Amino acid sequence: MPEIKVRSLSVAYGGEKVLDRLDLTVRDGELFVLLGPSGAGKTTLVNVITGFVRPLEGSVDVGGRTVASPSVAVPPSSRGLSAVFQDGALWPHMTVLQHLLFVLEGKMPRSEARRRAAEFLAMVKLEGFEDRHPDELSGGERQRVALARALVTGNSVLLLDEPFSNLDRPLARELIEDVAALHRRLDLTTLLVTHSQEDALLLADRMGVIRAGRLLQTGRPEEIYHSPRDLFVAGFLGDNNFLPARCDGRGTLSTPLGDLPFRGDEGDYVLCVRPAALSPSRDGKGVPGRLLASRFMGDGWRGKVRLDGGAELHVDFGASPPEPGEWFIRLTGPWTALPEEG
């Protein structure tokens, strides 16, 4: 299983950099998710790796071989990788079976190609769909065809560019589970790029967050979720409260939730606390505040509380709707303090 190694990669369109000295490694056998907003450079990275865009600077190695740099451009068909894109990129005049046979043409006897195509259609749960055309398929079924076409080649590197974004969430969740199972079954090295934090957290062995062409942080999903190193990362991945804080440089961080032990230079910070890390009660233990509003989130109730000092924050209250009035808030879960920007 080859790894993907991206070194100091830069790409510019019209003189404006969309990737800026990006460094990224997807390890052998890993399912790596690159998460970022629209326009962050995710699709451009996929296009460089697949061979549709040439970099301005830097290089891309797949399996220890340089496939892209300002002076190297290995043809896409010779890079040993496959890709699935957001729209599936199916050919309207071909049936489901013909899509798979086309990419296998000339690589094996036709009888073996048909057997292999049937095997991979079964893997993606499309038995009985062989003679259908793309316009006779649902969105999820079309993405399954694109996935089978990518996998049937036997390439051990798979790139996925927002493949679930056009699907309803139940269909997307089902396909996500199937992609994870196929990744393990076929011993793939997989890179998924997405703007969906839910997809990232569901799938990733490791993940990275990208913004404006720069990789801000990489790590296991739980590491990035609980210990973001950047305020953008803290806000983009999950819900967060951002509270003003100040460090005295002697081990104490003063916050609206009380003083916290903290090693850092003297100065202003932002305390990042997720709603689930806060415990509300009416027992007088904690910082007093008043409930301003509450709403049902599907798996419980979340309230907006204004502390007596004026700071406002969101708090998870559990299965029952919170009663109006005074509440006491304690910090009982993970938190992060980051230097104030600007």
N, C-alpha and C positions, 0 to 999 in steps of 0.2 A: 504494500500500500504506500504510494508515494505521498510526500508532503508537498504543500504549496508554500513557497517562500517569496514574499514580496519585499524588495529592498529599495528604500528611498525613492518610491515611485511618484512621479509627477506627471500630470496630464493637464493641458491647457486647451481651452476652446476660445478662439478670438482674443488671445492674449490674457485671458482670465483663467487662473489655475482652479481646476475642479478636484484634483488630487494634489496634495502638497507634501512631498517627501514622506509618503506613507510606508511604514514598516509593519508587516503582518506575517505571521507563520501559522498555517493550519497543519497540525501534526498528523502523522500517519494514523489512519483509522479514526480520526476525530470528526465530530459533527460540530463545526464552528459556525456561530451565527453572528453576522455583522449587522448591528442595529443602528438606525439613524433616521432623521427626518428626510422628507423629499428634498432633493437638491444637494444632499450631503456628499455625493460621489459614489454611492453604492453600485449603481448600474454601470457607471464608467469603469469601476474596478473589475466587474465581471466581464465587460467588453474587452478590457486589456488582457485578462487572463485567457479568455477564449480566442483572442486573436483578431477582433474586429476594430480595435483601436490601438495605435502605436504610442508608447509613452514618450514624453518629452525628456524625462530623466529616469534613472533607476532601472530595475529589472524584475522579471518574474521567473522563478524556477519551479518546475514541476518534476518531482521525482529526481532531483539533483541535476536536471538539465535546464539551461536557460532557454526559455521559449519566447521571451519578449524583452526587448531593450531598444534604445534608439538605433542600434545597429543590427539587432537580431529580430527576425519575424518568422518564426516557424509557422507553417500553414495550420489553420485551425484543425483540419482533419488529422494532422500528425502530432497533436499535442497530448493525446492519450486521455482526453477528458470529454465529458458530455455536459450539456446544460439544458435546463428547463426554464423558460421565461414566463413572464406574467400572463401573456395572452396565449401561451401554449405553442404558437407558431405552427399550427397544423396546416396541411395542404388540403384545400376544400374538395379537390377532385379525387382524392385517394380514400379508400376505406381504412378502417382501423388496422386490419391486417397488412394492407399495402404500405402503411407508414413504417411498420417494423421491417418488412421485407426489403424496402427500398434502402434502408441504412445497412442492411446485411448483404446487399447485392455484390457479388464478386468475391465475398470473403469466405464462402462455404458453399457446398452443394445446396441446391434449392430445397431438397427434402429436409436437410439438416436445418436450413434457415426457417422453414415452416414449423419444425418441431420446436426450435428455440423461441420463435415468436409466440407460439401457443403457450410455452412455459412462462414467458414473461407477462403475457396477457392474464394468465391465471394469477400470477403474483400480485398484479394490481387490480384484481377482481373484475376483469372484463371478459370472462368466458361468455361466449354467445353474442359478443358485440363485433365479431370479426368483419362482418360485411356492411357495417354501418358507416356512413360518412359523417364528418364533423358536425354538419347542421342537424343531424339526427341524435346528437348527444347533448347531455346537460353540461354545464360548466365544469362540474367536478369530474365527469367522465372524460371530457376533453383534456383536462390536466392529467388524468391517469394515462391517457394515450401518450401524451408528451413525455410522461415519466417512463413508461414502458419503452418508448423509442430511444430515450437516453440511456436506459440501463441495458437494453438488449445487445448493445455493441460490446459489452464486456469491459468498458473503460472503468478504471477503479477510482477516478476522481469525478465527483458530481458537483456541479454548480447550480444553485437554485436562486433565481432572481424574482422575488416577490410572487411565488407560485400560488399562494393562497389568497391574495388580496382581493380577487374578484369573486370569491366564493362566500356564500352565507356561512356564519360561524359554525353551525353543526356540521356542514360539509367540510369546512376547513379543518375542524378538529379531527374528523375522521381521517382525512388525508394526511394530516400532520402525524398522527399515530402510525399510519402505514409507512410514511417516509422514514420515520425513526426505526421501524421494524426492518425495513429493507436495507437501511444503512448498516444495521448490525448483521443481518443475514448475509449480505454480499460483501462485507468487509470493505466498505467504501471510505474514502476521505471526502468529506462533504463540506461545502461552504454555502450557507444560506444567507442571502441579504434580504432585509425586511425593515419596514417601519413599525411593525407590530411588536410591542413589548411582550404581549401574551405569547405570540409564536416563539419569540426568543427564549422566554423562560420555560416553555414547554419542551423545546427541542435541544437546547444547547448543552454540549459537554463543556465548552468554554464559549465565551462571547466577547465581542468588542463593541464599543460605542463610537460612532464616527460623526463628525460635524464639520461642515465646510472643508471637506477633503482631508481632515486630520483625524487620526485615531487618538481618542482621548483616554481610553482605558480598556484593558483586556483582563479577563479572569473568569473564574467560575461564576455562574449566574448569581449564586447567593452572596459571593464576595462583592460583586459590583452593586448588588441591590442594597446590602447592608453597610458597605464601606465605599461609597463613591468618592473619587478623588477630585471631583470637579462639580461645580454647582449645576452646570447643564446636565451632566449625567444624573445627578441627584434628582433633578426635576423631570427628566425625560423617562426614566425607568421607574414607573410606579408613582403613587401619590406621596407627597412629602409636605411637611410643614417647615417653613423657613423662618427662624426667629433670630432677632439680633442678640449678639453675645459679645462679651469682652473678656480677654485673658489678661491676667495681671503679670504673666511671665514667671510666676512662682508656683504654678501648679493648680491654679483655680480658674475656672471659667464661670463667669457670672451670666446667668440666663434668666428669662422670665419664669422658668420652671425651677429655679433655685441654683445654688452653686454646685458645680460638677468638677470632679478631678480631671485635669487636662494638662498635658505637656505641650507647650507651644510658646512662641514668642509673644511678648506683650503686644496687644493690638485688638482690632475689631474682627470679629468672626461671625459666621452664620451657622446657627445650630440647625441641623437637618434631622427631623424626627418624623417618622411615619405614624399615621393615625393608630396603627395597631400597637405601637410601642408605648402608648399612653393608656393609663388605667383610670377610669372615672369612678368616683364613689361619692357617697353622701355621709361618710363617716368622719369628716373633718380632717382626714389625712391627705395632705397634698396642698397644691396652690389653689386658692378659691377662684371661682369664676361663675359666669352665668351662661346658660344655654340660650343661644340666639335662634337656632333653627336645627332641624334634623331631617334626614331623608333615608329611605330604605334603599340599600345598595344591592339587594339580591341575596347576599349571604349574611346580612345583618344591618344594623342601623348605624349611621354616622351622624355626629352632631358637630355644629360649629359653636365653639365656646369662646367667650371673651373673658380673659383673665382679669383679675382686679387691677393689675398693672397696665391694662390696655391692650396687650398682645392678643391676637385672635388665632385660633388653631382648630384643626379638625381632629376629632377623636372618635374611635370606634367604640360603640356602646354595647355591642352584642346583639342577641336575638330579639330583645324587647325594645320597643320605642322608648326613648328617654323622657322622663317627666320634666316639664319646665321648671325653672328656678335655679337655685345655687347648686353647683357641683364642685368637687375637689379633684384636681388632676395631678397624678403622679407619673413620673417618667420611669417606666419599668422594663423597657426593651432597648434594643440597639439604637444608638445615635451617632452622628458624625458632626464634627465642627470643622468648617472650611474657612479659609481666609476670605474676608469680604473683598469682592472684586471691585476694581475701579477706585 
